Amino acid sequence: MNKKKIALLIGMLTSSSVAFSGTFGTDLNNNLLPATGGMGGASVARTVEPAAAVFGNPATLTEYNQGTSFTFGATYFDHTLTAKENHTGGFIDAFVPAGFEKESRTDPYLVPTVAVTQAFSENLVVGMGVTVQSGVGSDFRESGLGGDPIGELVMFNANLGVGYKLTENLSLGATATLGNGYFQASLSQNTASTHAFGARGTLGVKYDMGATSFGAYYKTELVLEYDDYISDGSGGFWSDDVAQPEEFAIGIANNSFMGGNLQINADVIHKNWSSANFYKDFYRDQTVIALGAQLTTGPAQWRIGYSHARDPIKRNLSPGVIGIGNNDVIGSPVGPLPVTGAVVEYFQATNAAAIWEDTVTAGVGYQLMPNIKVDVHAAYTIERDQDISSLNIEASAWQAGLGLTWAFK
């Protein structure tokens, strides 16, 4: 295949980009919430803030069965992604200059959290809120890489959930999510920044046994169709469904230690990337383990956490035409071009390199007044590198979040 054509195709395939480091693939889950961010995101069986129930397991909403709560906060997120030349003898080497080493120029992100819970009785609690729960971004323009890869996807979620306590021990919950996504492709004469919306549902359960709680939830896929965002090479335009994956989670929490002042959470989450349209062509399924602990001393809560997420990069791609999304051919200024396995690997390296696995977190909460609490957290995603295609990719990240919660009984 003509190398000039391959370089052009590679550039146009940058419609999905490198995710916020420290996340699970492109999903944020509860990792960037003001308090739960200090717990490694662990919150399936028991929470440390109302927002975690609004955006996580809806059955945990019954923990907030007195009055009204309102949370407002934001997390600053900055990541470093470095691509280095690692020639393998394949034809993609032609698009990576010898000695190449550059960082992505993506700007930092500020992720908001707004959440409200309202107890209608001791058994019935409703929660709603808005935050970002999926996001991607990379920028290698003018870096020297073939195609000048750049792209961005940001997904806002608006949640409405209900938790109901069936018995003294058992709670059930359900959440309806409306996702609004913004998607941009690059390096084609016929591209556009597009947006779309879609819906998903979550079902959750929580069972309390004294000091120990068990929790589980299931999330459906969140599918958004982005219309006419890039040329298909035949005079029309390429529309595609991008599906955030279905998700299964289980968790356990216990607060029997140190007189009930120490709470320990442990979660296991499975993300089904291999069935999610668009992602299934370059990601594999992913299992996540999240651990968190909170120690209460008077008006203060001290938190630490850790998460490990197996990187989702799909291996051993076929060398033939495999495509991304519903299309195996894309338009370019030099005509229709096939999306081969080698091109998809280069796309993984420059635009979908969610290679990070380990994140450590810490945080503190303080009861400023009887009805006002402040929470802060910080997290660091440990640097990791991986060889993909003709590049060695290094990724790391840090974040810091702040939030205020008002509670009125």
N, C-alpha and C positions, 0 to 999 in steps of 0.2 A: 504494500500500500504506500502511496506517495506520502512522504514524511510531512510535507507542508500541510496536506489535508488532515493528517492525524493531529498535528499541532492545533489547527483551527478547531477540530472537534473537541479536543481536550478542553480548550477554553470555554466552549459553549456549554459543556457539561457541568459547569460550576454553579448550578442552580441550587445545590444544597451544600453547606459548608461546614467547616470545623466547629463542633459544638462548644459551648461553655465547658472548659475543663472542669473536672471534679463532678460532672453529672453522669447520668447513666445513659450512654449513647447521646441522643439529643434531648433527653428528658431531664427535667430538674427535680421532679417529685417535690418533697418538702425540704430539700437541702438548703434553700435560700431564705427560709422563713426566719424571723428575728430570733426566736428562742430555740426552735427545733434545729436550726442551722448549727447550733452548738452541741447538738446531740447526735451528729452524724446523720441526721434525717430520720432517725428511728422513732416511729410514732404509730405503728399499726395497732398495738394492743392498748396503749395508754399514752396520752399526750401531755405536753407541758405548756400548751397555749391553745386558745380556741381556733386559731387559723389552721393548725395542724389537722383538726377535725373537719374543717370546711373543705380543705384541699386533699385530705387523705382518706382514712377509713371513716365513713359517715356514721357508723355505729358509735364511735367515740364522742359524738355530739352530746350524748346523754350525760357526759361528765360535767356539762355546763347547764345544769337543770335549775339554776336559780337566777332569775332576772335576765339582764342584757349585758353583752360584752361587745366592745368595738376595738379593733386593732388597726393601727396605721403604722406602716414602716417601709423600709427600703434596704436593699443590699447592694453594695458596690462590688462589682466583679471584674477582675482583670486577669487575663491569661496570656501566657507566652507560648507561641508555637514557632519552632525553628525547623526549617527544612535544609538538609545538607546533601550534597551530591554523594551518591553511592552507586556508581555505575556497575551494572550487572552483565553487560554485553548484549542486552536486548535493544530493540530499535527505539525504545523510549529514552535511552541514553542521549539521543540527539537533541532532546528538549531540556536537558539538564546540563548547564555548562560545567566544565571541569572545575573543581574547587568551589562550586556554588555553596553558599551558606547565607541564608537570609531569614529574618523573622517576619511573620505575618503582621500587617499594619492595622489590624482590627482595633478599633477604639474600645475602651472599657464600657461595661454595661451598668445601668442602674435599674434594678428589678424591684418593682413596687409590691407591697402586700396590703390589701384592704380586706377586712373580714368582720362580719357581724354575726353574733348568735343571739337567739331569743328563745327563752324557755316559756312555753305556754302552760306547762304543768310540770310536775316532778318526773313525768314519764316522757313528755314530748318536747323536743328541742328542734328548732329550725336554724340553719346556718346558711349564709351567703357571702360571696366575696369575689374579688378579681385579683389575679396575679399573672405572671408569665410562668408557664410550666414546661415550655419547650423552646429551644433557641439554638441557632447556629450562626457562625460568622467567620469568614477568613478573607484576607486581602493580600494577594501577591502581585498586584499590579506593578509594572515597571521593575520587577525584581530580577528579570532575566529568565524566569521559568517559561516554557512554551505555553502560549495561550494567555499569559497574565491572569491566572485564576483569581476570581473574586465572586462572592455570592453571599446571600443572607436570608435567613428564615427566622421570624419571631412569631411566637404563638401566645396570644393572650387567652386565658380561660376565665369565664364567668360561671361560678358554681352556685347551685341552689340545692341544699341537702336537708334531709329530715332524719333524725334519730329518734327511735322509740324504744323505751324500756319495757319489754314484755313481762319480765319477772324481776325479782330482786337481783338475779345474777345475769340474765340474758338481755342484750340489746341488739336491735337490728337497725340498719340504716340504708338509705339510698340517696344518690346524688345525680342530678342532671347537669351536664357541662355543655356550655356553648363556647366553642373555640373560634377565635378570629385570627387568621394567620396572614402574614405579609411575606411575600416571596419574590425574589429577584434573581433572574438569570443574567448572563453576561456574554460579551464578545460575539454577538451576532448583530447583523444589520437590522434584524427584525425581532427585537426583544422588548419586553415591557415589565415594569414592576406591577405585580398583580396581588390581589388579596381575595380571600375566600373565607367561608365559615362552615362549620360542621358541628355535629353533636356527638356526645358519648354518654354512657351511663356507668355508675359505680354501685355495686351492692356490697354491703359490709356486715360483719357480725362481731360481737364482743361478748366474752363470757368472763365474769368475775368470780374468783374463788378466794375470798379473803384478801390477802396481800398480793395474790397473783392474778393477773389478767391475761387472757388469750384473745387474739384478734385475727381477723382475716378479711380480705376484700378481693373483688374481681372488677377490673375495668375493661370495658369494651374498647375496640379501636376508635380512634378519632380521625375520620377521613375528610380531607378537604380537597376539592377539585380546583386546580388553578388553570383557568381557561386561557388559551391563545397566548402563551407567554414566550414561545420561541418557534422559529420556522421549522416546518417538518420536511423541507427540501422538495416539496411537490406543489408549491404555490399556496399551501395552507399553513396552519399553525398547530403546534403541539400543545395539547391540554393533557394534564396528568393528575391522577389521584395520589396524594401523599398521605400516608396513614401512620399516625403515631400508634404504637403497637398495643395489643391487648396485654393485660398485666394481671398477674396473680401475686398475692402477698400474704404472708402469715407472720405473726409476731407474738412475743411473750414479754410481760413486764412484771416486776416484783418490787415491792417497797417494804419488805420485812426487816431490812437491815438498819442498824443504827437508830433504833427506836422509831422506825417508820420515816426517817428523814432522808434515807438514801433510796432513790428509785433507779432501777436498772432496766433498760429496754434492749431487746434483740429482735431484728426483723430479717426475713429472707424474702426477696422479691425476684420474680421471674418475668422477663420481658420477651415477648414473642416476635422478635424482629424478622424472623425467617418467614412469617406469614403476612407481614405488613407491606402493602404495595409501595413501590419505590425503594424503601430501605432493604427489602429482601434480596435485592440484587448485589448489595455490597456489605450487608451486616448479617451476622449470625445471632442466634438466641443468646441472651445474657442473664446471668444469675448474680444477684447483689446480696451482700451481707452487710447489715448496718447495726452498729452497737452504740449505745449512749447511756450516760449516767448523770443523775442530778442529785446533788447534796444540798439540803435546805438547812441554813443556819440563821435563825431569826428571820429578818425581812429579806435575806439574800438567798439566791439559788445559784449554785456553782455547777457548771456543766462541762463534760468532756464527751467526745465521740470519735468514731472511726467507721469508715465504710470501705468495702472492697468490692469492686465491680469488674468482672472479667471483661476484657476489651472485646467489643463486638465485631472487630474486623473479620470479614469473611475471607477464608483462605482457599488456595487451590482452585482458582477460577479457570474456567475453560478458555483456551486460547482463541476460540472462534468468536462469532458474533453472539453476545449474550444480552446486550441492551441494559438500559436502566429505566425503570418504570414500564410503561406499556409500549415503548418505542425502541426498536433496534437500529433505526436510521434517523439521522437528524440533518437538517439543512445547514448549509454553509455557503460562503461566497463562491466556493469552487464546486458546489453541487452536493447531492446527497452523500452522506458518509456513514459507514457502519460503526456500531459501538461494540468493539471487541473486548475480550478479557483483559488484554494489555492496557487498553484505554481506561477500563474501569479500575484497574489497580492504580494507575496514575491519579485517577479521581479520588480513590481512597486516601492516597498519600497527601494530596494537597487540599482536599475539600471535605473529607469525611473521617479524618484520623482521630477518632475517639479512643486513643490508645491508653489513656490514663486508667489506673486501677485503684490506687490507694489515696484516701483523703483523711486527714486528722483535723479535729475541730475542738473548739473551746468556747465557752460563753458564760455570761453571768446575768442574772435577773435581780431586780431590786424593787421592793414595794415602797414607792415614793410616798404614797398616801393610802388610806384604806381602800380607795377605789381606783388607784392609778399605779400601774407597774411598768417599769422600763426593762427591756431586754436588749442585750448586745451579744454579738458572736463574731468569731473570726475562724477562718478555715484555710488550710493549705493543702493543695493537691500535689503530692510528691512527684517530682520530675521522673519521667519514664521515656525511653526511646525505643523505636522499632523500625526495622528495615521494611519498606514497602515499595515495590517497583524499583525505580532507580534513585530513590531518596531514602535517607535516614531522617526520621521525624522525632523531634523532642517536644514534649508538652509538659507544662506545669501551670499552676494557677493559685491565686489567693483571693479571698473575699472577706468583707466586713459588713455586718448588718446591724441595724438599729430599729427598734419598734416600741411603740407605746400601746398599752392595752388598758382601756377603761372598763370597769365592771360595776354594774348597778344592780343591786338586789331589790 
